[in-house]
Amino acid sequence: MRARHPLPTTWLFSDERIAVGIVELAALLPPGSGIVLRHDSLPPGARWRLLRRLMRTARARGLTVLLAGRPATARRWGADGVHLRQRDARQAGQAHWLGLLLTMPVHDAPEARGARKAGAGGVFISPLHPTRSHPGAAVLARAAWLRLARLSDAQPIALGGMTAARARALSRASGIRPGWAAIDAWEEKAANRRRQAASIFGSGGVENGGVP
């Protein structure tokens, strides 16, 4: 696969259906991780304000932030790169000209070839496992996922029901070090943090003079 600007290997994909705010989830990511901000249904002003809040957290934690949409908007709003939908692949040249990191989604062979033609630095190949964001959708077998990774000729990032453990298993089985991205895994981590905090405070923790 072609060597390009190195992209993070751990990613958070934003989704408007999640109960936890994207900025809160960003604070849970390991330093050096990446975020793709979608939230397309927000009015432009609200989406810009959300991105600015997210960028403050990202700068403090060394995170990379990509904005889904148009390269010109990503550059004007201060994102590190753009996540370009397949229907907008013709805008890839502008993304390169603006010096933006570029990723694209891949679900099948035509999209893998499209991402390669666009010169994407990274491709989110999905779904590798069943996922709540697309209930009932057919999933890719591991062999099919690897074929798309090779065909796209970019840094492959697994999406769809992914966890850190599943990413390690994929790496062992494939002999490569793919990236991985998730929505639910990070929301679940946030929920676990809340439950732990509630348990501490509810069982003689900090509120009652205990040691957390």
MISETI-369588 format. One record per residue (C-alpha): residue in three letters; x, y, z; residue number from 1. Coordinates in pm, 1 decimal. Example, Ala and Ser with C-alpha at 12.3 -4.5 7.8 and 13.67 -1.06 7.14 Angstrom:
// residues 2
aa=ALA X=1230.0 Y=-450.0 Z=780.0 i=1
aa=SER X=1367.0 Y=-106.0 Z=714.0 i=2
END
This chain:
// residues 212
aa=MET X=0.0 Y=0.0 Z=0.0 i=1
aa=ARG X=123.4 Y=344.8 Z=-81.6 i=2
aa=ALA X=293.2 Y=535.2 Z=198.6 i=3
aa=ARG X=124.8 Y=866.5 Z=274.7 i=4
aa=HIS X=91.4 Y=1094.7 Z=571.7 i=5
aa=PRO X=48.2 Y=856.6 Z=866.8 i=6
aa=LEU X=-304.5 Y=851.0 Z=999.7 i=7
aa=PRO X=-415.4 Y=751.6 Z=1350.4 i=8
aa=THR X=-493.2 Y=384.7 Z=1403.2 i=9
aa=THR X=-771.6 Y=443.5 Z=1659.4 i=10
aa=TRP X=-1081.0 Y=643.6 Z=1562.8 i=11
aa=LEU X=-1410.8 Y=775.5 Z=1692.0 i=12
aa=PHE X=-1687.4 Y=811.1 Z=1435.3 i=13
aa=SER X=-1950.2 Y=1062.0 Z=1541.1 i=14
aa=ASP X=-2315.9 Y=976.8 Z=1510.3 i=15
aa=GLU X=-2615.7 Y=1188.8 Z=1596.7 i=16
aa=ARG X=-2800.0 Y=892.5 Z=1746.0 i=17
aa=ILE X=-2552.6 Y=847.6 Z=2034.2 i=18
aa=ALA X=-2661.7 Y=960.8 Z=2377.0 i=19
aa=VAL X=-2318.5 Y=1089.0 Z=2483.4 i=20
aa=GLY X=-2182.1 Y=1412.4 Z=2343.7 i=21
aa=ILE X=-1899.8 Y=1383.2 Z=2091.4 i=22
aa=VAL X=-1676.4 Y=1615.7 Z=2293.9 i=23
aa=GLU X=-1716.0 Y=1396.3 Z=2603.2 i=24
aa=LEU X=-1629.3 Y=1086.6 Z=2399.5 i=25
aa=ALA X=-1325.2 Y=1260.8 Z=2253.0 i=26
aa=ALA X=-1188.2 Y=1303.1 Z=2604.8 i=27
aa=LEU X=-1182.9 Y=920.9 Z=2638.7 i=28
aa=LEU X=-967.0 Y=860.9 Z=2331.9 i=29
aa=PRO X=-599.3 Y=770.5 Z=2367.6 i=30
aa=PRO X=-368.2 Y=1055.7 Z=2265.8 i=31
aa=GLY X=-293.1 Y=1042.5 Z=1894.7 i=32
aa=SER X=-635.0 Y=904.7 Z=1800.3 i=33
aa=GLY X=-858.5 Y=1041.5 Z=1526.5 i=34
aa=ILE X=-1217.6 Y=1164.4 Z=1504.7 i=35
aa=VAL X=-1453.0 Y=1191.0 Z=1208.8 i=36
aa=LEU X=-1718.8 Y=1452.1 Z=1279.5 i=37
aa=ARG X=-2039.3 Y=1396.8 Z=1084.8 i=38
aa=HIS X=-2352.5 Y=1547.4 Z=1248.0 i=39
aa=ASP X=-2469.9 Y=1653.6 Z=902.5 i=40
aa=SER X=-2821.5 Y=1741.3 Z=1014.9 i=41
aa=LEU X=-2702.3 Y=2031.4 Z=1230.9 i=42
aa=PRO X=-2737.3 Y=2382.1 Z=1089.3 i=43
aa=PRO X=-2399.6 Y=2510.5 Z=965.6 i=44
aa=GLY X=-2355.7 Y=2749.6 Z=1257.5 i=45
aa=ALA X=-2423.7 Y=2483.1 Z=1520.0 i=46
aa=ARG X=-2200.9 Y=2234.2 Z=1338.1 i=47
aa=TRP X=-1916.7 Y=2487.9 Z=1325.4 i=48
aa=ARG X=-1949.6 Y=2558.4 Z=1698.5 i=49
aa=LEU X=-1944.3 Y=2185.4 Z=1773.1 i=50
aa=LEU X=-1629.2 Y=2145.7 Z=1564.8 i=51
aa=ARG X=-1459.4 Y=2432.9 Z=1745.8 i=52
aa=ARG X=-1537.3 Y=2276.1 Z=2085.5 i=53
aa=LEU X=-1409.2 Y=1944.0 Z=1958.8 i=54
aa=MET X=-1090.6 Y=2100.8 Z=1823.9 i=55
aa=ARG X=-1009.0 Y=2248.0 Z=2166.6 i=56
aa=THR X=-1022.6 Y=1899.3 Z=2319.1 i=57
aa=ALA X=-831.7 Y=1758.0 Z=2023.3 i=58
aa=ARG X=-548.4 Y=2007.5 Z=2054.0 i=59
aa=ALA X=-514.1 Y=1937.3 Z=2425.9 i=60
aa=ARG X=-498.3 Y=1560.5 Z=2367.2 i=61
aa=GLY X=-310.9 Y=1542.9 Z=2037.0 i=62
aa=LEU X=-608.7 Y=1417.8 Z=1837.0 i=63
aa=THR X=-666.1 Y=1444.1 Z=1462.4 i=64
aa=VAL X=-1008.6 Y=1574.4 Z=1353.8 i=65
aa=LEU X=-1162.2 Y=1521.4 Z=1010.0 i=66
aa=LEU X=-1483.1 Y=1690.1 Z=901.6 i=67
aa=ALA X=-1721.5 Y=1491.9 Z=683.4 i=68
aa=GLY X=-1828.3 Y=1705.0 Z=390.5 i=69
aa=ARG X=-1656.4 Y=1944.1 Z=153.1 i=70
aa=PRO X=-1280.3 Y=2006.0 Z=155.8 i=71
aa=ALA X=-1323.9 Y=2383.5 Z=137.9 i=72
aa=THR X=-1543.7 Y=2378.7 Z=448.7 i=73
aa=ALA X=-1301.9 Y=2153.6 Z=637.0 i=74
aa=ARG X=-1014.2 Y=2388.1 Z=559.9 i=75
aa=ARG X=-1209.8 Y=2706.1 Z=639.7 i=76
aa=TRP X=-1331.1 Y=2567.6 Z=971.2 i=77
aa=GLY X=-984.5 Y=2452.1 Z=1078.2 i=78
aa=ALA X=-1019.5 Y=2072.1 Z=1062.8 i=79
aa=ASP X=-709.9 Y=1860.8 Z=998.9 i=80
aa=GLY X=-869.8 Y=1685.1 Z=706.2 i=81
aa=VAL X=-1186.9 Y=1581.5 Z=529.9 i=82
aa=HIS X=-1387.5 Y=1260.7 Z=521.1 i=83
aa=LEU X=-1516.0 Y=1255.3 Z=165.1 i=84
aa=ARG X=-1824.4 Y=1056.8 Z=72.5 i=85
aa=GLN X=-1805.0 Y=848.4 Z=-243.6 i=86
aa=ARG X=-2054.9 Y=1073.2 Z=-419.9 i=87
aa=ASP X=-1812.2 Y=1363.2 Z=-370.2 i=88
aa=ALA X=-1500.3 Y=1180.2 Z=-489.5 i=89
aa=ARG X=-1441.2 Y=1438.3 Z=-761.7 i=90
aa=GLN X=-1351.7 Y=1685.5 Z=-484.8 i=91
aa=ALA X=-1048.5 Y=1478.3 Z=-382.9 i=92
aa=GLY X=-819.7 Y=1694.7 Z=-595.1 i=93
aa=GLN X=-924.7 Y=2001.2 Z=-398.4 i=94
aa=ALA X=-855.5 Y=1820.3 Z=-71.0 i=95
aa=HIS X=-503.6 Y=1738.2 Z=-186.0 i=96
aa=TRP X=-446.1 Y=2092.6 Z=-312.8 i=97
aa=LEU X=-554.7 Y=2232.1 Z=25.0 i=98
aa=GLY X=-314.8 Y=2000.1 Z=205.4 i=99
aa=LEU X=-588.8 Y=1815.1 Z=393.9 i=100
aa=LEU X=-578.4 Y=1459.5 Z=519.1 i=101
aa=LEU X=-828.4 Y=1260.0 Z=315.5 i=102
aa=THR X=-1030.5 Y=952.3 Z=408.4 i=103
aa=MET X=-1323.3 Y=785.0 Z=236.1 i=104
aa=PRO X=-1575.6 Y=511.2 Z=317.3 i=105
aa=VAL X=-1553.2 Y=175.4 Z=141.2 i=106
aa=HIS X=-1823.2 Y=-91.3 Z=136.3 i=107
aa=ASP X=-1751.4 Y=-277.9 Z=-187.4 i=108
aa=ALA X=-1502.5 Y=-315.5 Z=-472.3 i=109
aa=PRO X=-1622.9 Y=-18.3 Z=-682.9 i=110
aa=GLU X=-1588.3 Y=210.1 Z=-379.6 i=111
aa=ALA X=-1241.5 Y=68.1 Z=-306.0 i=112
aa=ARG X=-1134.5 Y=147.8 Z=-660.7 i=113
aa=GLY X=-1290.2 Y=493.5 Z=-627.8 i=114
aa=ALA X=-1093.1 Y=563.1 Z=-310.1 i=115
aa=ARG X=-771.6 Y=449.3 Z=-476.9 i=116
aa=LYS X=-836.9 Y=672.7 Z=-777.5 i=117
aa=ALA X=-906.6 Y=965.1 Z=-542.8 i=118
aa=GLY X=-576.9 Y=909.7 Z=-362.8 i=119
aa=ALA X=-736.6 Y=866.8 Z=-21.3 i=120
aa=GLY X=-485.4 Y=828.4 Z=258.7 i=121
aa=GLY X=-720.0 Y=613.0 Z=463.8 i=122
aa=VAL X=-1036.0 Y=411.6 Z=400.9 i=123
aa=PHE X=-1302.0 Y=313.3 Z=653.8 i=124
aa=ILE X=-1401.0 Y=-35.1 Z=536.1 i=125
aa=SER X=-1730.8 Y=-154.4 Z=679.4 i=126
aa=PRO X=-1918.0 Y=-326.6 Z=823.2 i=127
aa=LEU X=-1682.0 Y=-593.5 Z=951.0 i=128
aa=HIS X=-1916.0 Y=-693.9 Z=1236.0 i=129
aa=PRO X=-2285.6 Y=-635.8 Z=1308.2 i=130
aa=THR X=-2346.8 Y=-281.5 Z=1424.4 i=131
aa=ARG X=-2632.0 Y=-87.4 Z=1582.5 i=132
aa=SER X=-2590.9 Y=195.2 Z=1333.3 i=133
aa=HIS X=-2694.7 Y=-37.4 Z=1048.0 i=134
aa=PRO X=-2907.8 Y=-310.2 Z=1208.9 i=135
aa=GLY X=-2954.9 Y=-615.2 Z=990.8 i=136
aa=ALA X=-2698.8 Y=-506.3 Z=732.4 i=137
aa=ALA X=-2485.3 Y=-778.5 Z=575.8 i=138
aa=VAL X=-2133.6 Y=-785.3 Z=717.0 i=139
aa=LEU X=-1806.3 Y=-841.3 Z=535.9 i=140
aa=ALA X=-1621.1 Y=-1165.8 Z=589.4 i=141
aa=ARG X=-1264.4 Y=-1111.7 Z=701.5 i=142
aa=ALA X=-1129.8 Y=-1228.4 Z=364.3 i=143
aa=ALA X=-1357.8 Y=-984.8 Z=181.3 i=144
aa=TRP X=-1249.0 Y=-703.8 Z=412.8 i=145
aa=LEU X=-883.7 Y=-775.2 Z=335.3 i=146
aa=ARG X=-950.5 Y=-780.9 Z=-39.5 i=147
aa=LEU X=-1106.8 Y=-435.5 Z=-16.3 i=148
aa=ALA X=-811.7 Y=-315.5 Z=190.7 i=149
aa=ARG X=-567.5 Y=-427.2 Z=-76.9 i=150
aa=LEU X=-780.1 Y=-293.2 Z=-360.2 i=151
aa=SER X=-815.1 Y=52.7 Z=-206.8 i=152
aa=ASP X=-435.0 Y=88.6 Z=-168.3 i=153
aa=ALA X=-469.1 Y=311.1 Z=139.0 i=154
aa=GLN X=-444.3 Y=273.5 Z=514.6 i=155
aa=PRO X=-730.8 Y=37.3 Z=600.4 i=156
aa=ILE X=-948.0 Y=120.6 Z=900.5 i=157
aa=ALA X=-1203.8 Y=-135.5 Z=1016.1 i=158
aa=LEU X=-1547.6 Y=-2.7 Z=1107.3 i=159
aa=GLY X=-1862.4 Y=-176.7 Z=1220.1 i=160
aa=GLY X=-1894.6 Y=-336.0 Z=1562.7 i=161
aa=MET X=-1524.9 Y=-282.9 Z=1626.3 i=162
aa=THR X=-1345.5 Y=-295.2 Z=1960.0 i=163
aa=ALA X=-977.2 Y=-288.1 Z=2050.7 i=164
aa=ALA X=-984.1 Y=-666.7 Z=2101.5 i=165
aa=ARG X=-1136.7 Y=-724.1 Z=1757.7 i=166
aa=ALA X=-876.4 Y=-494.5 Z=1604.5 i=167
aa=ARG X=-597.7 Y=-700.3 Z=1762.1 i=168
aa=ALA X=-756.6 Y=-1021.1 Z=1633.3 i=169
aa=LEU X=-779.7 Y=-874.7 Z=1282.9 i=170
aa=SER X=-414.9 Y=-772.2 Z=1296.8 i=171
aa=ARG X=-304.8 Y=-1120.3 Z=1405.5 i=172
aa=ALA X=-509.5 Y=-1289.6 Z=1134.5 i=173
aa=SER X=-415.1 Y=-1055.6 Z=851.4 i=174
aa=GLY X=-49.1 Y=-988.6 Z=918.8 i=175
aa=ILE X=-108.2 Y=-613.6 Z=878.5 i=176
aa=ARG X=-179.7 Y=-343.6 Z=1135.1 i=177
aa=PRO X=-514.2 Y=-198.8 Z=1036.5 i=178
aa=GLY X=-673.1 Y=92.2 Z=1210.9 i=179
aa=TRP X=-1009.7 Y=59.5 Z=1377.7 i=180
aa=ALA X=-1298.9 Y=295.4 Z=1434.7 i=181
aa=ALA X=-1609.3 Y=274.8 Z=1648.1 i=182
aa=ILE X=-1913.5 Y=453.9 Z=1775.2 i=183
aa=ASP X=-2066.0 Y=211.5 Z=2023.3 i=184
aa=ALA X=-1737.2 Y=103.6 Z=2185.8 i=185
aa=TRP X=-1662.1 Y=458.8 Z=2295.7 i=186
aa=GLU X=-2018.1 Y=524.1 Z=2409.3 i=187
aa=GLU X=-2004.4 Y=204.7 Z=2614.5 i=188
aa=LYS X=-1676.2 Y=317.0 Z=2769.7 i=189
aa=ALA X=-1836.5 Y=646.2 Z=2868.7 i=190
aa=ALA X=-2131.9 Y=460.8 Z=3020.9 i=191
aa=ASN X=-1896.2 Y=237.3 Z=3220.0 i=192
aa=ARG X=-1713.4 Y=542.8 Z=3351.7 i=193
aa=ARG X=-2043.2 Y=688.5 Z=3467.8 i=194
aa=ARG X=-2143.7 Y=364.1 Z=3640.3 i=195
aa=GLN X=-1807.7 Y=345.5 Z=3817.6 i=196
aa=ALA X=-1837.6 Y=705.2 Z=3931.7 i=197
aa=ALA X=-2192.3 Y=645.4 Z=4054.8 i=198
aa=SER X=-2076.0 Y=337.0 Z=4243.7 i=199
aa=ILE X=-1796.8 Y=530.4 Z=4412.7 i=200
aa=PHE X=-2021.0 Y=817.8 Z=4514.5 i=201
aa=GLY X=-2300.0 Y=585.2 Z=4618.1 i=202
aa=SER X=-2088.2 Y=360.1 Z=4840.3 i=203
aa=GLY X=-1902.4 Y=592.4 Z=5072.0 i=204
aa=GLY X=-1677.7 Y=749.1 Z=4809.4 i=205
aa=VAL X=-1564.6 Y=1106.4 Z=4777.0 i=206
aa=GLU X=-1898.4 Y=1252.8 Z=4879.1 i=207
aa=ASN X=-1886.1 Y=1068.0 Z=5209.0 i=208
aa=GLY X=-1519.7 Y=1129.6 Z=5279.5 i=209
aa=GLY X=-1399.4 Y=804.0 Z=5125.4 i=210
aa=VAL X=-1098.8 Y=765.5 Z=4896.9 i=211
aa=PRO X=-1191.7 Y=711.8 Z=4528.9 i=212
END
